[in-house]
Amino acid sequence: QVQLVESGGGLVQAGGSLRLSCAASGSIFNLGAMGWYRQAPGKQRELVATIASGITHYADSVKGRFTISRDNAKNTVYLQMNSLKPEDTAVYYCKADRLLRTYWGQGTQVTVSS
């Protein structure tokens, strides 16, 4: 089993920045790709960014504003979010893959006020 704990969410004004962290624990040997997803009220969960073997992928809506990074020594993935917009408001979830299984964190709320 893999446990994922997110932190760093909160309330920020439009144009501001937040940094999300996701720490993995448990059976983390052979931990694969990690990423961030988000779900706004009334909408489906959507991909924000992923990182695997150093290769990153971003949703078009966050390219140039968000940066995903990973510290393998700390088993932690980060999401630096700059130039935040009200439409970025959502619950942000961390996801990790390991040996054909997918694990999710509990989510952290990000609210961007206009």
C-alpha positions in Angstrom: 0.0 0.0 0.0 1.0 3.6 -0.7 -0.2 6.5 1.4 -0.2 10.0 -0.1 -0.6 13.1 2.0 -1.1 16.5 0.3 -0.5 19.9 1.9 -0.1 23.5 0.9 -3.6 24.4 -0.3 -5.4 27.5 0.8 -7.0 30.8 -0.2 -5.0 33.2 -2.5 -5.9 36.2 -4.6 -5.8 36.0 -8.4 -2.2 36.4 -9.6 -0.8 34.9 -6.5 1.1 31.7 -5.9 0.9 28.5 -4.0 3.1 25.4 -3.6 1.5 22.0 -3.1 3.4 19.1 -1.7 2.5 15.4 -1.7 4.5 13.0 0.5 4.4 9.3 -0.3 4.9 6.6 2.4 4.4 2.9 2.8 5.4 0.6 0.0 7.2 3.1 -2.1 9.8 0.9 -3.7 9.2 0.9 -7.4 7.0 3.9 -7.1 6.2 5.0 -10.7 4.7 8.1 -12.2 3.2 10.7 -9.9 1.0 13.6 -10.7 -1.6 16.2 -9.7 -5.3 16.2 -10.7 -8.0 18.6 -9.7 -11.8 18.6 -9.4 -13.9 21.7 -9.3 -17.5 21.7 -8.1 -19.8 20.1 -10.6 -17.0 19.1 -12.9 -15.0 15.9 -13.5 -11.6 15.3 -12.1 -9.0 16.5 -14.6 -5.2 16.1 -15.1 -3.1 19.0 -14.1 0.5 17.7 -14.4 2.4 14.5 -14.2 6.1 13.5 -13.9 7.7 10.2 -14.7 11.4 9.4 -15.0 12.0 13.2 -15.2 9.5 13.7 -18.0 6.8 16.2 -17.3 3.4 16.7 -18.9 1.0 19.6 -18.3 -2.6 20.4 -19.1 -2.8 23.2 -21.6 -4.7 25.4 -19.1 -1.7 25.4 -16.7 1.3 25.4 -19.1 3.7 28.2 -18.3 2.1 28.9 -14.9 2.5 25.6 -13.0 5.6 23.5 -12.5 5.7 19.9 -11.2 8.8 18.6 -9.6 9.8 15.5 -7.6 12.3 14.8 -4.9 12.9 11.1 -5.0 15.0 11.2 -1.8 12.0 12.6 0.1 9.4 10.6 -1.9 7.6 13.9 -2.5 6.1 15.6 -5.5 5.5 19.3 -5.7 3.3 21.6 -7.7 4.4 25.2 -7.9 1.4 27.3 -9.0 2.0 30.8 -10.2 -0.3 33.4 -11.7 -3.3 31.7 -10.2 -6.7 32.4 -11.7 -10.2 32.0 -10.2 -10.8 29.1 -12.6 -7.9 27.2 -10.9 -10.2 26.9 -7.8 -10.6 23.2 -7.1 -9.7 20.3 -4.8 -6.2 19.2 -5.9 -5.4 15.5 -5.6 -2.0 13.7 -5.7 -1.8 10.5 -7.7 0.9 7.8 -7.7 1.2 4.6 -9.7 3.0 1.5 -8.5 3.0 -2.0 -10.0 -0.1 -1.5 -12.0 -2.0 0.0 -9.1 -3.1 3.7 -8.7 -3.2 5.5 -5.4 -4.8 8.9 -4.5 -4.4 11.3 -1.7 -7.2 12.9 0.2 -7.0 16.2 -1.6 -6.3 19.7 -0.7 -8.5 22.7 -1.4 -7.2 25.6 -3.5 -9.4 28.7 -3.7 -8.4 31.6 -5.9 -10.4 34.8 -5.3 -10.9 37.4 -8.0 
